[in-house]
Protein backbone atom coordinates (compact mmCIF):
# COMPACT_ATOMS: atom_id res chain seq x y z
CA UNK A 1 0.00 0.00 0.00
CA UNK A 2 1.44 3.38 -1.02
CA UNK A 3 0.90 6.73 0.78
CA UNK A 4 -0.41 9.69 -1.23
CA UNK A 5 0.66 13.29 -0.80
CA UNK A 6 -2.27 13.85 1.53
CA UNK A 7 -1.12 10.97 3.76
CA UNK A 8 -3.91 8.61 2.69
CA UNK A 9 -3.07 5.01 1.75
CA UNK A 10 -3.50 4.13 -1.93
CA UNK A 11 -3.93 0.65 -3.37
CA UNK A 12 -0.83 -0.53 -5.22
CA UNK A 13 -1.69 -0.91 -8.90
CA UNK A 14 -0.33 -3.17 -11.60
CA UNK A 15 1.06 -0.04 -13.27
CA UNK A 16 3.14 0.66 -10.12
CA UNK A 17 4.59 -2.86 -10.26
CA UNK A 18 5.28 -2.55 -14.00
CA UNK A 19 7.25 0.69 -13.52
CA UNK A 20 9.28 -0.81 -10.68
CA UNK A 21 9.99 -4.03 -12.58
CA UNK A 22 10.70 -2.37 -15.91
CA UNK A 23 8.09 -4.39 -17.81
CA UNK A 24 4.75 -3.62 -19.41
CA UNK A 25 1.51 -3.54 -17.43
CA UNK A 26 0.16 -6.26 -19.75
CA UNK A 27 3.05 -8.51 -18.70
CA UNK A 28 2.31 -7.86 -15.02
CA UNK A 29 -1.35 -8.70 -15.57
CA UNK A 30 -0.47 -12.01 -17.25
CA UNK A 31 1.98 -12.94 -14.49
CA UNK A 32 -0.42 -12.12 -11.64
CA UNK A 33 -3.18 -14.12 -13.34
CA UNK A 34 -0.77 -17.05 -13.84
CA UNK A 35 -1.15 -16.89 -17.62
CA UNK A 36 2.42 -15.83 -18.49
CA UNK A 37 3.29 -18.87 -20.59
CA UNK A 38 5.72 -16.98 -22.87
CA UNK A 39 7.41 -14.76 -20.23
CA UNK A 40 10.82 -15.91 -18.91
CA UNK A 41 10.73 -17.49 -15.44
CA UNK A 42 13.31 -15.01 -14.14
CA UNK A 43 11.07 -12.08 -15.12
CA UNK A 44 8.03 -13.78 -13.64
CA UNK A 45 9.74 -14.33 -10.28
CA UNK A 46 11.04 -10.73 -10.23
CA UNK A 47 7.54 -9.33 -10.82
CA UNK A 48 6.00 -11.59 -8.16
CA UNK A 49 8.68 -10.56 -5.67
CA UNK A 50 8.10 -6.86 -6.32
CA UNK A 51 4.33 -7.35 -5.99
CA UNK A 52 4.80 -8.97 -2.57
CA UNK A 53 7.27 -6.31 -1.48
CA UNK A 54 4.92 -3.48 -2.46
CA UNK A 55 1.95 -5.14 -0.71
CA UNK A 56 -0.09 -5.67 -3.85
CA UNK A 57 -3.55 -7.13 -3.29
CA UNK A 58 -5.68 -8.15 -6.25
CA UNK A 59 -9.15 -6.61 -6.53
CA UNK A 60 -11.40 -9.59 -5.73
CA UNK A 61 -14.19 -8.35 -8.00
CA UNK A 62 -11.81 -7.81 -10.92
CA UNK A 63 -10.37 -11.28 -10.34
CA UNK A 64 -13.84 -12.80 -10.43
CA UNK A 65 -14.86 -10.85 -13.53
CA UNK A 66 -11.76 -12.12 -15.30
CA UNK A 67 -13.33 -15.58 -14.96
CA UNK A 68 -16.50 -14.37 -16.67
CA UNK A 69 -18.68 -13.80 -13.59
CA UNK A 70 -18.71 -11.70 -10.45
CA UNK A 71 -19.80 -14.73 -8.38
CA UNK A 72 -22.28 -12.36 -6.76
CA UNK A 73 -25.92 -13.47 -6.73
CA UNK A 74 -28.83 -11.28 -5.72
CA UNK A 75 -31.84 -11.66 -3.46
CA UNK A 76 -34.66 -9.23 -4.21
CA UNK A 77 -37.81 -9.15 -2.07
CA UNK A 78 -40.79 -6.95 -2.84
CA UNK A 79 -41.54 -6.68 0.87
CA UNK A 80 -39.14 -6.23 3.77
CA UNK A 81 -37.35 -9.43 4.75
CA UNK A 82 -36.63 -8.56 8.36
CA UNK A 83 -40.02 -7.18 9.38
CA UNK A 84 -41.70 -9.16 12.13
CA UNK A 85 -44.73 -9.94 9.95
CA UNK A 86 -42.65 -11.54 7.20
CA UNK A 87 -39.79 -13.16 9.13
CA UNK A 88 -41.50 -16.53 9.53
CA UNK A 89 -42.56 -16.51 5.88
CA UNK A 90 -39.20 -15.75 4.28
CA UNK A 91 -36.68 -17.15 6.75
CA UNK A 92 -36.72 -20.82 5.61
CA UNK A 93 -36.36 -19.79 1.95
CA UNK A 94 -33.39 -17.58 2.82
CA UNK A 95 -31.73 -20.41 4.75
CA UNK A 96 -31.88 -22.65 1.69
CA UNK A 97 -30.56 -19.92 -0.60
CA UNK A 98 -27.68 -19.22 1.79
CA UNK A 99 -26.72 -22.91 2.00
CA UNK A 100 -26.36 -23.31 -1.76
CA UNK A 101 -24.53 -19.99 -2.13
CA UNK A 102 -21.98 -21.11 0.44
CA UNK A 103 -21.62 -24.57 -1.10
CA UNK A 104 -21.11 -23.12 -4.60
CA UNK A 105 -18.61 -20.42 -3.59
CA UNK A 106 -20.89 -17.49 -4.39
CA UNK A 107 -21.67 -14.40 -2.33
CA UNK A 108 -25.15 -12.96 -1.84
CA UNK A 109 -26.28 -9.35 -2.19
CA UNK A 110 -29.63 -8.33 -0.68
CA UNK A 111 -31.22 -5.44 -2.58
CA UNK A 112 -32.90 -2.89 -0.32
CA UNK A 113 -32.52 0.52 -2.00
CA UNK A 114 -34.92 0.10 -4.93
CA UNK A 115 -37.95 1.39 -3.02
CA UNK A 116 -41.04 3.18 -4.27
CA UNK A 117 -43.49 5.05 -2.10
CA UNK A 118 -45.09 2.62 0.30
CA UNK A 119 -43.89 -0.81 1.40
CA UNK A 120 -43.41 -2.41 -2.05
CA UNK A 121 -40.03 -2.22 -3.78
CA UNK A 122 -39.46 -2.05 -7.53
CA UNK A 123 -36.49 -3.37 -9.47
CA UNK A 124 -36.76 -0.57 -12.04
CA UNK A 125 -37.87 2.23 -9.70
CA UNK A 126 -35.30 4.71 -11.06
CA UNK A 127 -35.39 3.54 -14.67
CA UNK A 128 -32.52 1.08 -14.50
CA UNK A 129 -32.17 -2.56 -13.52
CA UNK A 130 -30.17 -2.58 -10.29
CA UNK A 131 -29.95 -6.36 -10.46
CA UNK A 132 -27.28 -5.86 -13.14
CA UNK A 133 -24.83 -5.56 -10.25
CA UNK A 134 -25.00 -9.35 -9.86
CA UNK A 135 -24.86 -12.36 -12.17
CA UNK A 136 -28.48 -13.32 -11.51
CA UNK A 137 -31.10 -13.07 -8.79
CA UNK A 138 -33.73 -14.93 -6.79
CA UNK A 139 -36.97 -12.94 -6.38
CA UNK A 140 -39.51 -13.28 -3.57
CA UNK A 141 -42.68 -11.47 -2.63
CA UNK A 142 -46.46 -11.60 -2.67
CA UNK A 143 -46.91 -8.10 -4.08
CA UNK A 144 -44.68 -8.28 -7.13
CA UNK A 145 -44.86 -5.59 -9.82
CA UNK A 146 -45.84 -7.29 -13.11
CA UNK A 147 -43.99 -4.69 -15.20
CA UNK A 148 -40.75 -5.70 -13.45
CA UNK A 149 -41.11 -9.31 -14.57
CA UNK A 150 -42.05 -8.28 -18.11
CA UNK A 151 -38.92 -6.13 -18.36
CA UNK A 152 -36.60 -8.76 -16.85
CA UNK A 153 -37.79 -11.32 -19.39
CA UNK A 154 -37.43 -8.79 -22.24
CA UNK A 155 -33.86 -8.06 -21.08
CA UNK A 156 -33.15 -11.83 -20.87
CA UNK A 157 -31.89 -11.23 -17.34
CA UNK A 158 -31.32 -14.50 -15.42
CA UNK A 159 -33.69 -14.80 -12.46
CA UNK A 160 -35.82 -17.32 -10.59
CA UNK A 161 -38.99 -16.37 -8.71
CA UNK A 162 -39.98 -18.28 -5.59
CA UNK A 163 -43.62 -19.06 -6.33
CA UNK A 164 -45.47 -19.29 -9.63
CA UNK A 165 -45.83 -16.01 -11.55
CA UNK A 166 -47.10 -15.21 -15.05
CA UNK A 167 -46.61 -12.54 -17.70
CA UNK A 168 -49.52 -10.70 -19.32
CA UNK A 169 -49.49 -13.12 -22.26
CA UNK A 170 -49.82 -16.12 -19.95
CA UNK A 171 -46.21 -17.27 -20.05
CA UNK A 172 -44.87 -18.55 -16.74
CA UNK A 173 -41.63 -16.92 -15.58
CA UNK A 174 -38.73 -19.10 -14.32
CA UNK A 175 -39.75 -20.22 -10.84
CA UNK A 176 -39.62 -22.80 -8.08
CA UNK A 177 -42.72 -23.39 -5.98
CA UNK A 178 -44.09 -25.80 -3.39
CA UNK A 179 -46.30 -28.41 -5.06
CA UNK A 180 -49.50 -27.07 -3.52
CA UNK A 181 -51.71 -28.85 -6.01
CA UNK A 182 -50.22 -32.27 -5.27
CA UNK A 183 -50.33 -31.59 -1.53
CA UNK A 184 -53.95 -30.42 -1.76
CA UNK A 185 -54.93 -33.56 -3.64
CA UNK A 186 -53.36 -35.74 -0.93
CA UNK A 187 -55.04 -33.70 1.82
CA UNK A 188 -58.42 -34.01 0.07
CA UNK A 189 -58.02 -37.78 0.15
CA UNK A 190 -57.34 -37.68 3.89
CA UNK A 191 -60.37 -35.46 4.50
CA UNK A 192 -62.67 -37.68 2.42
CA UNK A 193 -61.43 -40.77 4.27
CA UNK A 194 -62.66 -39.18 7.50
CA UNK A 195 -66.19 -38.96 6.11
CA UNK A 196 -66.30 -35.33 5.00
CA UNK A 197 -67.99 -34.44 1.71
CA UNK A 198 -68.15 -30.64 1.81
CA UNK A 199 -65.39 -28.35 3.05
CA UNK A 200 -64.61 -24.63 3.12
CA UNK A 201 -61.25 -23.08 2.21
CA UNK A 202 -60.63 -19.97 4.32
CA UNK A 203 -57.81 -17.52 3.62
CA UNK A 204 -56.76 -13.97 2.83
CA UNK A 205 -55.21 -14.01 -0.63
CA UNK A 206 -57.73 -14.92 -3.33
CA UNK A 207 -55.62 -13.68 -6.25
CA UNK A 208 -52.34 -15.52 -5.66
CA UNK A 209 -51.31 -18.41 -7.94
CA UNK A 210 -50.56 -20.36 -4.74
CA UNK A 211 -54.21 -20.03 -3.69
CA UNK A 212 -55.40 -21.25 -7.09
CA UNK A 213 -53.07 -24.25 -6.81
CA UNK A 214 -54.23 -25.09 -3.29
CA UNK A 215 -57.88 -24.96 -4.33
CA UNK A 216 -57.25 -26.95 -7.51
CA UNK A 217 -55.62 -29.71 -5.47
CA UNK A 218 -58.54 -29.90 -3.05
CA UNK A 219 -61.00 -29.97 -5.95
CA UNK A 220 -59.08 -32.81 -7.60
CA UNK A 221 -60.49 -35.02 -4.84
CA UNK A 222 -64.02 -36.24 -4.13
CA UNK A 223 -65.04 -33.14 -2.19
CA UNK A 224 -67.31 -30.17 -2.73
CA UNK A 225 -65.06 -27.19 -2.02
CA UNK A 226 -66.26 -23.63 -1.39
CA UNK A 227 -64.01 -20.73 -0.43
CA UNK A 228 -64.13 -17.56 1.66
CA UNK A 229 -61.58 -14.76 2.00
CA UNK A 230 -62.52 -12.72 5.07
CA UNK A 231 -60.27 -10.46 7.07
CA UNK A 232 -58.75 -12.33 9.98
CA UNK A 233 -60.98 -10.45 12.43
CA UNK A 234 -63.95 -11.40 10.24
CA UNK A 235 -63.73 -15.05 11.32
CA UNK A 236 -66.56 -14.65 13.82
CA UNK A 237 -69.27 -16.89 15.31
CA UNK A 238 -71.61 -15.61 12.59
CA UNK A 239 -69.09 -16.56 9.91
CA UNK A 240 -68.74 -20.10 11.28
CA UNK A 241 -72.53 -20.42 11.63
CA UNK A 242 -72.96 -19.56 7.93
CA UNK A 243 -70.20 -22.04 7.07
CA UNK A 244 -71.95 -24.86 8.93
CA UNK A 245 -75.36 -23.98 7.46
CA UNK A 246 -73.86 -24.23 3.96
CA UNK A 247 -73.09 -27.89 4.60
CA UNK A 248 -69.35 -27.66 5.18
CA UNK A 249 -68.12 -30.03 7.90
CA UNK A 250 -64.42 -29.10 7.85
CA UNK A 251 -62.19 -26.11 7.12
CA UNK A 252 -58.90 -25.92 5.25
CA UNK A 253 -57.16 -22.72 6.39
CA UNK A 254 -54.57 -20.83 4.35
CA UNK A 255 -52.26 -20.56 7.34
CA UNK A 256 -52.06 -21.14 11.06
CA UNK A 257 -53.41 -17.65 11.84
CA UNK A 258 -56.70 -18.44 10.09
CA UNK A 259 -56.79 -21.93 11.61
CA UNK A 260 -56.43 -20.46 15.10
CA UNK A 261 -59.16 -17.90 14.39
CA UNK A 262 -61.55 -20.67 13.34
CA UNK A 263 -60.78 -22.87 16.35
CA UNK A 264 -61.17 -19.89 18.70
CA UNK A 265 -64.85 -19.53 17.77
CA UNK A 266 -65.52 -23.21 16.94
CA UNK A 267 -63.25 -25.51 18.93
CA UNK A 268 -65.05 -28.63 17.68
CA UNK A 269 -64.77 -27.85 13.95
CA UNK A 270 -62.24 -30.08 12.10
CA UNK A 271 -59.48 -27.88 10.65
CA UNK A 272 -56.46 -28.50 8.43
CA UNK A 273 -53.79 -25.99 7.39
CA UNK A 274 -52.75 -25.64 3.74
CA UNK A 275 -49.23 -24.42 4.37
CA UNK A 276 -47.60 -24.89 7.77
CA UNK A 277 -44.35 -22.93 8.09
CA UNK A 278 -41.23 -24.91 8.93
CA UNK A 279 -40.76 -22.55 11.87
CA UNK A 280 -44.15 -23.36 13.40
CA UNK A 281 -43.40 -25.60 16.36
CA UNK A 282 -47.03 -26.45 17.17
CA UNK A 283 -47.37 -30.08 16.05
CA UNK A 284 -51.12 -30.29 16.71
CA UNK A 285 -52.05 -28.82 13.31
CA UNK A 286 -53.14 -31.24 10.61
CA UNK A 287 -52.49 -30.36 6.97
CA UNK A 288 -49.30 -30.01 4.98
CA UNK A 289 -46.11 -28.01 5.27
CA UNK A 290 -44.30 -25.45 3.14
CA UNK A 291 -40.84 -26.86 2.27
CA UNK A 292 -39.25 -23.41 2.42
CA UNK A 293 -35.62 -24.42 2.89
CA UNK A 294 -35.75 -26.94 0.03
CA UNK A 295 -37.50 -24.44 -2.24
CA UNK A 296 -34.79 -21.86 -1.47
CA UNK A 297 -32.09 -24.41 -2.25
CA UNK A 298 -33.75 -25.43 -5.50
CA UNK A 299 -34.20 -21.79 -6.56
CA UNK A 300 -30.50 -21.00 -6.29
CA UNK A 301 -29.50 -24.31 -7.85
CA UNK A 302 -31.84 -23.55 -10.75
CA UNK A 303 -30.37 -20.05 -11.12
CA UNK A 304 -26.82 -21.42 -11.21
CA UNK A 305 -27.85 -23.97 -13.83
CA UNK A 306 -29.40 -21.19 -15.93
CA UNK A 307 -26.17 -19.19 -15.72
CA UNK A 308 -24.37 -22.26 -17.06
CA UNK A 309 -26.81 -22.40 -19.96
CA UNK A 310 -29.06 -25.26 -18.87
CA UNK A 311 -31.40 -26.65 -16.26
CA UNK A 312 -35.16 -26.49 -15.76
CA UNK A 313 -37.05 -23.20 -15.99
CA UNK A 314 -39.94 -24.30 -13.79
CA UNK A 315 -39.96 -26.85 -10.98
CA UNK A 316 -41.87 -27.83 -7.85
CA UNK A 317 -40.92 -29.28 -4.46
CA UNK A 318 -43.13 -31.80 -2.63
CA UNK A 319 -44.93 -30.58 0.50
CA UNK A 320 -44.79 -32.89 3.55
CA UNK A 321 -48.12 -34.02 4.98
CA UNK A 322 -48.68 -33.33 8.70
CA UNK A 323 -50.89 -35.78 10.58
CA UNK A 324 -51.65 -33.51 13.55
CA UNK A 325 -54.77 -33.77 15.70
CA UNK A 326 -57.06 -30.99 14.40
CA UNK A 327 -58.52 -32.86 11.42
CA UNK A 328 -61.12 -35.25 12.85
CA UNK A 329 -64.03 -37.34 11.57
CA UNK A 330 -67.18 -35.74 10.22
C-alpha positions in Angstrom: 0.0 0.0 0.0 1.4 3.4 -1.0 0.9 6.7 0.8 -0.4 9.7 -1.2 0.7 13.3 -0.8 -2.3 13.8 1.5 -1.1 11.0 3.8 -3.9 8.6 2.7 -3.1 5.0 1.8 -3.5 4.1 -1.9 -3.9 0.7 -3.4 -0.8 -0.5 -5.2 -1.7 -0.9 -8.9 -0.3 -3.2 -11.6 1.1 0.0 -13.3 3.1 0.7 -10.1 4.6 -2.9 -10.3 5.3 -2.5 -14.0 7.3 0.7 -13.5 9.3 -0.8 -10.7 10.0 -4.0 -12.6 10.7 -2.4 -15.9 8.1 -4.4 -17.8 4.8 -3.6 -19.4 1.5 -3.5 -17.4 0.2 -6.3 -19.7 3.0 -8.5 -18.7 2.3 -7.9 -15.0 -1.4 -8.7 -15.6 -0.5 -12.0 -17.2 2.0 -12.9 -14.5 -0.4 -12.1 -11.6 -3.2 -14.1 -13.3 -0.8 -17.1 -13.8 -1.2 -16.9 -17.6 2.4 -15.8 -18.5 3.3 -18.9 -20.6 5.7 -17.0 -22.9 7.4 -14.8 -20.2 10.8 -15.9 -18.9 10.7 -17.5 -15.4 13.3 -15.0 -14.1 11.1 -12.1 -15.1 8.0 -13.8 -13.6 9.7 -14.3 -10.3 11.0 -10.7 -10.2 7.5 -9.3 -10.8 6.0 -11.6 -8.2 8.7 -10.6 -5.7 8.1 -6.9 -6.3 4.3 -7.3 -6.0 4.8 -9.0 -2.6 7.3 -6.3 -1.5 4.9 -3.5 -2.5 2.0 -5.1 -0.7 -0.1 -5.7 -3.9 -3.6 -7.1 -3.3 -5.7 -8.2 -6.3 -9.1 -6.6 -6.5 -11.4 -9.6 -5.7 -14.2 -8.4 -8.0 -11.8 -7.8 -10.9 -10.4 -11.3 -10.3 -13.8 -12.8 -10.4 -14.9 -10.9 -13.5 -11.8 -12.1 -15.3 -13.3 -15.6 -15.0 -16.5 -14.4 -16.7 -18.7 -13.8 -13.6 -18.7 -11.7 -10.5 -19.8 -14.7 -8.4 -22.3 -12.4 -6.8 -25.9 -13.5 -6.7 -28.8 -11.3 -5.7 -31.8 -11.7 -3.5 -34.7 -9.2 -4.2 -37.8 -9.1 -2.1 -40.8 -7.0 -2.8 -41.5 -6.7 0.9 -39.1 -6.2 3.8 -37.3 -9.4 4.7 -36.6 -8.6 8.4 -40.0 -7.2 9.4 -41.7 -9.2 12.1 -44.7 -9.9 10.0 -42.6 -11.5 7.2 -39.8 -13.2 9.1 -41.5 -16.5 9.5 -42.6 -16.5 5.9 -39.2 -15.8 4.3 -36.7 -17.2 6.7 -36.7 -20.8 5.6 -36.4 -19.8 2.0 -33.4 -17.6 2.8 -31.7 -20.4 4.7 -31.9 -22.7 1.7 -30.6 -19.9 -0.6 -27.7 -19.2 1.8 -26.7 -22.9 2.0 -26.4 -23.3 -1.8 -24.5 -20.0 -2.1 -22.0 -21.1 0.4 -21.6 -24.6 -1.1 -21.1 -23.1 -4.6 -18.6 -20.4 -3.6 -20.9 -17.5 -4.4 -21.7 -14.4 -2.3 -25.2 -13.0 -1.8 -26.3 -9.4 -2.2 -29.6 -8.3 -0.7 -31.2 -5.4 -2.6 -32.9 -2.9 -0.3 -32.5 0.5 -2.0 -34.9 0.1 -4.9 -38.0 1.4 -3.0 -41.0 3.2 -4.3 -43.5 5.1 -2.1 -45.1 2.6 0.3 -43.9 -0.8 1.4 -43.4 -2.4 -2.1 -40.0 -2.2 -3.8 -39.5 -2.0 -7.5 -36.5 -3.4 -9.5 -36.8 -0.6 -12.0 -37.9 2.2 -9.7 -35.3 4.7 -11.1 -35.4 3.5 -14.7 -32.5 1.1 -14.5 -32.2 -2.6 -13.5 -30.2 -2.6 -10.3 -29.9 -6.4 -10.5 -27.3 -5.9 -13.1 -24.8 -5.6 -10.2 -25.0 -9.4 -9.9 -24.9 -12.4 -12.2 -28.5 -13.3 -11.5 -31.1 -13.1 -8.8 -33.7 -14.9 -6.8 -37.0 -12.9 -6.4 -39.5 -13.3 -3.6 -42.7 -11.5 -2.6 -46.5 -11.6 -2.7 -46.9 -8.1 -4.1 -44.7 -8.3 -7.1 -44.9 -5.6 -9.8 -45.8 -7.3 -13.1 -44.0 -4.7 -15.2 -40.7 -5.7 -13.4 -41.1 -9.3 -14.6 -42.1 -8.3 -18.1 -38.9 -6.1 -18.4 -36.6 -8.8 -16.8 -37.8 -11.3 -19.4 -37.4 -8.8 -22.2 -33.9 -8.1 -21.1 -33.1 -11.8 -20.9 -31.9 -11.2 -17.3 -31.3 -14.5 -15.4 -33.7 -14.8 -12.5 -35.8 -17.3 -10.6 -39.0 -16.4 -8.7 -40.0 -18.3 -5.6 -43.6 -19.1 -6.3 -45.5 -19.3 -9.6 -45.8 -16.0 -11.5 -47.1 -15.2 -15.0 -46.6 -12.5 -17.7 -49.5 -10.7 -19.3 -49.5 -13.1 -22.3 -49.8 -16.1 -20.0 -46.2 -17.3 -20.1 -44.9 -18.6 -16.7 -41.6 -16.9 -15.6 -38.7 -19.1 -14.3 -39.8 -20.2 -10.8 -39.6 -22.8 -8.1 -42.7 -23.4 -6.0 -44.1 -25.8 -3.4 -46.3 -28.4 -5.1 -49.5 -27.1 -3.5 -51.7 -28.9 -6.0 -50.2 -32.3 -5.3 -50.3 -31.6 -1.5 -53.9 -30.4 -1.8 -54.9 -33.6 -3.6 -53.4 -35.7 -0.9 -55.0 -33.7 1.8 -58.4 -34.0 0.1 -58.0 -37.8 0.2 -57.3 -37.7 3.9 -60.4 -35.5 4.5 -62.7 -37.7 2.4 -61.4 -40.8 4.3 -62.7 -39.2 7.5 -66.2 -39.0 6.1 -66.3 -35.3 5.0 -68.0 -34.4 1.7 -68.2 -30.6 1.8 -65.4 -28.4 3.1 -64.6 -24.6 3.1 -61.2 -23.1 2.2 -60.6 -20.0 4.3 -57.8 -17.5 3.6 -56.8 -14.0 2.8 -55.2 -14.0 -0.6 -57.7 -14.9 -3.3 -55.6 -13.7 -6.2 -52.3 -15.5 -5.7 -51.3 -18.4 -7.9 -50.6 -20.4 -4.7 -54.2 -20.0 -3.7 -55.4 -21.3 -7.1 -53.1 -24.3 -6.8 -54.2 -25.1 -3.3 -57.9 -25.0 -4.3 -57.2 -26.9 -7.5 -55.6 -29.7 -5.5 -58.5 -29.9 -3.0 -61.0 -30.0 -6.0 -59.1 -32.8 -7.6 -60.5 -35.0 -4.8 -64.0 -36.2 -4.1 -65.0 -33.1 -2.2 -67.3 -30.2 -2.7 -65.1 -27.2 -2.0 -66.3 -23.6 -1.4 -64.0 -20.7 -0.4 -64.1 -17.6 1.7 -61.6 -14.8 2.0 -62.5 -12.7 5.1 -60.3 -10.5 7.1 -58.7 -12.3 10.0 -61.0 -10.5 12.4 -64.0 -11.4 10.2 -63.7 -15.1 11.3 -66.6 -14.7 13.8 -69.3 -16.9 15.3 -71.6 -15.6 12.6 -69.1 -16.6 9.9 -68.7 -20.1 11.3 -72.5 -20.4 11.6 -73.0 -19.6 7.9 -70.2 -22.0 7.1 -72.0 -24.9 8.9 -75.4 -24.0 7.5 -73.9 -24.2 4.0 -73.1 -27.9 4.6 -69.3 -27.7 5.2 -68.1 -30.0 7.9 -64.4 -29.1 7.9 -62.2 -26.1 7.1 -58.9 -25.9 5.3 -57.2 -22.7 6.4 -54.6 -20.8 4.3 -52.3 -20.6 7.3 -52.1 -21.1 11.1 -53.4 -17.6 11.8 -56.7 -18.4 10.1 -56.8 -21.9 11.6 -56.4 -20.5 15.1 -59.2 -17.9 14.4 -61.6 -20.7 13.3 -60.8 -22.9 16.4 -61.2 -19.9 18.7 -64.8 -19.5 17.8 -65.5 -23.2 16.9 -63.3 -25.5 18.9 -65.1 -28.6 17.7 -64.8 -27.8 13.9 -62.2 -30.1 12.1 -59.5 -27.9 10.7 -56.5 -28.5 8.4 -53.8 -26.0 7.4 -52.7 -25.6 3.7 -49.2 -24.4 4.4 -47.6 -24.9 7.8 -44.3 -22.9 8.1 -41.2 -24.9 8.9 -40.8 -22.5 11.9 -44.1 -23.4 13.4 -43.4 -25.6 16.4 -47.0 -26.5 17.2 -47.4 -30.1 16.1 -51.1 -30.3 16.7 -52.1 -28.8 13.3 -53.1 -31.2 10.6 -52.5 -30.4 7.0 -49.3 -30.0 5.0 -46.1 -28.0 5.3 -44.3 -25.5 3.1 -40.8 -26.9 2.3 -39.2 -23.4 2.4 -35.6 -24.4 2.9 -35.7 -26.9 0.0 -37.5 -24.4 -2.2 -34.8 -21.9 -1.5 -32.1 -24.4 -2.2 -33.7 -25.4 -5.5 -34.2 -21.8 -6.6 -30.5 -21.0 -6.3 -29.5 -24.3 -7.9 -31.8 -23.5 -10.8 -30.4 -20.0 -11.1 -26.8 -21.4 -11.2 -27.9 -24.0 -13.8 -29.4 -21.2 -15.9 -26.2 -19.2 -15.7 -24.4 -22.3 -17.1 -26.8 -22.4 -20.0 -29.1 -25.3 -18.9 -31.4 -26.6 -16.3 -35.2 -26.5 -15.8 -37.1 -23.2 -16.0 -39.9 -24.3 -13.8 -40.0 -26.9 -11.0 -41.9 -27.8 -7.8 -40.9 -29.3 -4.5 -43.1 -31.8 -2.6 -44.9 -30.6 0.5 -44.8 -32.9 3.5 -48.1 -34.0 5.0 -48.7 -33.3 8.7 -50.9 -35.8 10.6 -51.7 -33.5 13.5 -54.8 -33.8 15.7 -57.1 -31.0 14.4 -58.5 -32.9 11.4 -61.1 -35.3 12.8 -64.0 -37.3 11.6 -67.2 -35.7 10.2 
